[in-house]
Amino acid sequence: MAPTQTQAQQEGSLYDRLGGLMPISVVVSDFIDALVPDTTLNQNPAIDAARKRVPAPYLKYHVTAMMCQATGGPCQYHGKAMKAAHAHLNITGQEWDRMLTIFKEVLAKHKVPANETKELLGIVESTKADIVTQMP
């Protein structure tokens, strides 16, 4: 008798449940398009400077690769570690919350199901300690 599969194994990886690389890349693209011009986030001078220095397509590439890998897809993220990539930005807890709000709005726009949204938010939340340097 074969061992019982867990619910996640029966449903497939988060990557598969999201539809693969194409839908992930579309969501990431929309997320970066909403994030980069955000006036609340760009009030932080370090974030504003980074937005002017780092092209949005470069961010889209790296975030797509990271999300693909983190959700169980075939991609490999080759960018900097989260701490190294964000330490100089002096990101506050409030700025983190704003980014999460934008991310949730993009997920809702694309009708990402509740379970998958929860899993994606868990992945994002796992990076908070390496990204947020200033708590309110």
Salt bridges, closest charged atoms under 4 A:
GLU11 OE1 - ARG17 NH1 3.96
ASP30 OD2 - LYS109 NZ 3.03
ASP30 OD2 - HIS110 NE2 2.61
ASP33 OD1 - LYS60 NZ 2.75
ASP38 OD1 - ARG98 NH2 2.66
ASP48 OD2 - LYS52 NZ 2.86
GLU116 OE2 - ARG17 NH1 3.10
GLU119 OE2 - ARG17 NH1 2.76
